[in-house]
Structures are given as structure tokens and as C-alpha cells.
Amino acid sequence: MRLKVLGSAAGGGFPQWNCGCVNCVRVRERNPSAESRTQTQVAITIGDGFWFLLNASPDLRQQILATPELAPIAGERGSPISGVVLTSADVDAVVGLLHLREFHPLRVYSTSGVRRILTETNSMFRALDRSNPPVQWCCLPLGKEVHLNGDSGLACTAVPLAGTYPDYVNEPLRGTLPPGEATIGLVVACHGKKVFFAPALPGETMTWKAQAATSDLALLDGTFWSNDELVAIRGGGKSAREMGHPPLSGGGGLLEELRWETRPRKVAIHINNTNPILDEDSAEHREMRDAGWEIARDGMEFVL
Ligand SMILES: [Zn+2]
């Protein structure tokens, strides 16, 4: 199994177009300690020429163009991308689907709640139906292994996480959606190797830790360093936890929660532009590395 990180930042990217925080300024000044990043996007293959995308970021077109493996065969129309697996209906996880609308047949895997948001009230996504055959929406039941594209060799299991549906979902629809399907983590497995992908980890219970502990590689929510990080910069608004992202530092933070784990290989992804770990000279960056964590960057690759 081969996994490529095409994008590693949280929504807004790094730098974010309207942000003048210390980190974003550092990137604009081309300071070598801060590397720009596109919004979180992962692609995965078992080496058979077909790729699956984990989520579909707003930067997807640029990310595909930057990845030679995802180019069509010269002289032909088509794409090695055969499917997309969604972890939520968050804007940053689904907008990229619209980049895939150029009459290319795909399978899109999600929970039924996420599929209903995209197909019942957001008619723009019907642009995907124009391909022949049309895009096929496939249901990911919670906790049950599903083989991607039938016999591709890749299997995927939706791990339920707490969390809420995005703010943009209208109230009448929200009231009919299964509450446990708003946000999931994904276990992607092939030939005895497992990857756990969870760019958001809402909820207090951390039952997902069992899934992470039995995986070889875990790409985990590295959005914020501290719980009040965004509040301090914006002067108000929601804390990290209220936004569905446990902070990396502090009591109950991910560093503390996973400190005893030697397995899996831990990589922080979906990193917000305000997060001090993005400054490679910072004490926070060093603390992550000392705790055994890697910090995702665009173009990073893993072979399992
Ligand atoms: Zn910023």
C-alpha cells in the first residue's frame, strides 16, 4: 500500500489568504523555517494503477496536477483516480468533488448522512451525475469493512466519531440525519497493513484510540496546538474542542493521550496555519518530534 499526502494544512491552507498571523507572515516572507501547505488531501493505492482519494480538498485540482502518478495516460482521456472516500461533509473535505466533475466515472464512499447532505440539498454536486456511467454514491456503514471498488484489494472501515454536521446544513434536513454519522475516521487496510486516517477527532471519549493502536500508520488531527489558539488570535469564537479538534498540547491533548504508544507511526495532519508546530524552529515543533510525532507536509509519502 502506498499513501501520498497531497495536502497537509487545515481549511484555508498555509498561508491562509486573509490571515496575517506570525506563521502566515513567515511563509509570505519566504522564511525557510515555514513551508507552505495546501489543504489536507491524501491519495492511496495498492500499486495496481488505481488510486483512491481520502476526502476531496478545495485545492484538489492543483494537487492532482502536482502529482505525476495521477495524470492520465498520454493520448487518452481518463484518470487513475477511481474513487473518493469522505470522512465528513465539511466544506474542506468535499468541495474538491466539483474539481472531478469533468465527465469521469467515480465511486464516492461516505456515510448515508453525508451523502444525503451532498445529494439532497446541494444541487451543485449533481454536476457529477453527468459522467457515463454517473458517479456512484456508495454507503459506508459504521464499523463494517467495505471493499473499495469491489475487488481492488483495498478495504475501508468507517470508525464513528462524535461530532456534528456542518453549520451550512439546513435545520429540516439536519433533524433527519443519523447523529453518529457526521464525522468518521477511516481504517484503510490491505494485505495485513492498516492506516488510520482522522483529520478531525471530535468528542471526549477517544474510543478511536483502539483503532489507531492496531494500525501501522495513523494520520491524526493536528489542527491546533492549544485549545484557545484561535480565540487568542480572533479575540473570540470557538475553542479548538468546540470546533471538534482536540488540541495537541495540554491535559487530554493528543500528545499526552498517545504518549505511551510506540505503535502506530504517528503523523499530525490537517494543521491550522496558526499552529506553532508549523515553525520548524519553534519549541512546539521540537516537542512534537521529541514525542515521536511526524508533522505532515505536502508530498510526503508512505509505503506499507
Ligand atoms: Zn495565519
Residues whose N, C-alpha, C, O or C-beta is under 5 A from the ligand:
A	BS01	ZN	C19 G20 C21 C24 N273 T274
